């Protein structure tokens, strides 16, 4: 009977994933799927498109969180206090954080998920599309209800 050496979790986990939180893995997976989709569409350099989709999702998630805070009167209902400059500044900050994260590691992320995931799986791809639509539509629907129908939550 042979004795097998057990590998630790650290040995099994790729370097870029060590210490990464669950949300980082979630956005890494979205980055991977968008990257592979643009690669499938024969885009020469799919990196900026994948990074852009992650930035848009994260920006709208933050905005949706602020809209939810207005339900509980923890944030002013008139989010346009400073105009559109704070929203643009927030997106630039999110972009810089993501660009710093992905610019050197995107090849590692793509290679790691290539080993783990089948890019032809439809269920996860559809989930990402539904997530993008839901995250963008939620604050828009609330804004339309508040501004056009005077519906106050």
N, C-alpha and C positions, 0 to 999 in steps of 0.2 A: 504494500500500500504506500503510495507516494504522498509526501507531505507538500501541500501547496502553500506558497507564501501569500498571505492576504495583503492586498493593496489598500493603502489608506485612502480616505476620501480625497485628501489633498493630491495624491498621485493620480487619481482618476479625473479630477477637475482640471479643465484647461486653465492656463495662467491668468487669462483676462477675467475669468469668472470668480476667482478666489476673492472673497470679501465683497463681492457685488451683491446688492440687495435684490429683492424680488422684482421691484419695479425696473431696475436696470436690466435684468434678464428679459423682462416683458418687452421693454423698448428695444433691446438688442434683437429680439425675435422679430419684432415688427420691421426693424431696419433690414434684417436678413431677408424676410419675405418680399419686401418692396424692392430690395436690391436684385433679388433673383427674378422678380417679375419684369423689371426693366431690362435685365440681361436677356430674358426670354424674348422680349420685344426687340432685341438686337440693338439696344442703345449702347453707344460706344463707351460711355463713362456713366454708369448708373449711380455712383456714389452720391452726387449732389441731390438727386431725386429722392433717394432713400433717407438721406439726412433731412431734407426738407419736409418730408411726410412726418418724420418723428417730431420735428420742431413744431409743425402745425398741430399735431395731436396734443403735444404737451402744452402748447399755448392755449388751446381751446379747453383743455382739462383744467388749467388754472382759472381761466375765465368762467368756466362752468362752476367751479368751486366757489368763486366769488359770488356768482348768481345764487347759489344755494345758501351762502351766508346771508344774503339779503332777505331770504325767507324768514330767517330767525332774528332779523333786525340787528345782526352783528356787524353789518357792513352797510354803508349808505346805499339806498336804492338808486340814486343817481350816480352811476359809476363814471360818468363823463365829467367829473369834477375838474380834472386837469386836462380834459380834452383827449385827443388820441395819442398824444406823446407818451404817456405812461404805458399804454398798451404796446406801442411800437418799441419802447425801451425794454419792456419785459420780453418781447419776442427776440430782440437782439441779444439779451443776456442768455436766454434759453439757447439761441443759436450758438453763441460762443462756448457755452458749456458743452453742448453736443459736439461741436466741431473739435474741441479739445479732446473729447472722449473718443471720437471715432476716427480722427485723421490718421493716427498711427496704428490703431487696433482693428480697423474694419476688415483687414484680410484675415486676422486671427478669428474674428467673430464669424465671418462667412465660412471659413474652413471648419470651424468647430460645429456649426449648425449643419453644414453639408454632411458631416458624419452621422449626425443625430436625427435629421429630419428628412422626410421625403417632400420636396417642393411641389409635387403634383397633388398633394392632399388638398381637396377642395374645402373641407370644413374650416380649417384654420384661416385659409385665404378669405373665405366669405365672412368669417368673424372679424377680420381686420377691416374689411370694407364697411361692415355694419358699424363697427366702432368709430371709424372716421366720420361716417354720416351722422351717427347719434351725437358724437361730441361736438360737431359743428352745428347741428340743428337745435340742440337743447337751448343754448343761450339765445339763438335767433327767435325761437318760438316764444320764449319768455319775454323777449324785447317787443315782439309784435303784440302779444297780449297786453303788456303794460302800456305801450305807446298808442296803439290804434284802438283798443277796446276798453281802455281805462280800467283794466282788470288788475287789482292790486292784491298781492298775495298776503 
